[in-house]
């Protein structure tokens, strides 16, 4: 406590303490004393005030107390449980303030974007969810107060488990014995449409026909799997079926995509005889004639 702590009574016997300052918010009582050692004082005496409360001053500082973990999963509650605190200029915690959070990254905060400070000035964000994979930081602000925003350390939101495979490039009309045109390409996503890398995708012919050559299982790279060396030697109509399997790590459920029907046509064959000009065959000249 600061201010003038010893004041003399005026002619009316009144002592006024008009510059007392307390910086720490709490409940207080003041004790006033006259001391018998002072001249004109018969004996010591004390008076104690009723209890009063010193409230925090206006919000002055917003800080991140607990950072989100460096790696998160799309659609799940952020781990690390981000925590912020709000204090006045004297470091008193301020309760009952609304704190909001936004995401600085490719997607929004889809839930848990608000929390209130408790009696210790702390707001715990225990329901934040982000569904879009990418690089992020969080921006916190005190609602309705003139306090500088604060930003968390960066973190990464990774895709959830793969659960869908979709055809990006359809197989096109192809020639028997050559790689299927397109080439057939699929992407693999999680339930929030994030592309998922490192997921094995297997291709087969829908009617059970086998490929004569090519790689039938390929892992996605940045969510994309391309089948550029599949060969079928028999000319007919086909459909391709692409599958991700929940037996694989990181796959939420089985899913299948089937292409439209495409045709493998015969490769044209030219015999040497059909291309040869036979010098032994005499040439003939045909002239028109007039019929009367």
C-alpha positions, 0 to 999 in steps of 0.5 A: 500500500502506498500513500500518506500512512500517517495523517494528523486530525484537523480541528474537528478531530478528523484524519482523512487518508485520501491518497492510499493506493493498493495494487494487488486485487483482494479483500482488505481491512484497514487498521487505524491507530493512535499511539500513546507515545505521541504527545497529547495521547493518553493511551493507545487505541485502534480501529479496524474498518469493515472488509472491502474489495480491491478489484483488478484494474482494466485488462492490460495483457493477454498471454499464451500460457500453454501452447498447442502441441506441434502436431494435431489431427484434423477433426480432433480436439487440439491437444496441448489444450491451449491456455491464455491468461489476462492480467491488469497492469499490476499483474492481477488476474482478471476473471469473467472475460470472454476470449475468442480464438481464430485460426491463421491457416488454410481453414477455420476453427470449427468449434471451441472458439470461445472461452471465459477466464476463471477466477485466476484469469485463465481461459482454457480452450479444451474444445478447439477443432480444425478440420482442414489439414495444413500449417497453423497458428492461433490468434487470441483476443479479449472480446470488447477490450482494448488489449493487444491480441496474442498469437500461439506458436505454429503447429501442423494439422495432419489429415485424419484416417483415409476413408475415401478413394475417388477417380481423378483421371478416368481410363481412356480408350486404349490399345491392347498390349499398351499401357492403359491411356489416361493414365488412371489416377485416383486421390485418397481423402479423409472425411474432411476431404484432406488428401492423405499420403502414404495410403496403398491403393489397389486396382483390379478389373471389375469383371475379374480379368487380370492385367498382363503387366503393370503395378497394381498396388501404389501408395499415394503421394500427397494423396494421389496414386497414378497407375501408368503402366497397366497393360491388358492384351485382350481387346474388349470392354473393361472397368477398373476398380480401385480399393483402399483397405481398412486393414492398412494402417491409417485407413478408417474404413474400406472404400472402392471407386469404379471407373466407367467402361473403357475399350481396349482395341486391337493393335493394327497389324500390317504384313510385309506383303501388304506393304510390298510393291511387287516389281514382277507384276507388270503395270497396266495403263487403263484408258477410258473408252467412249461407248456409242 
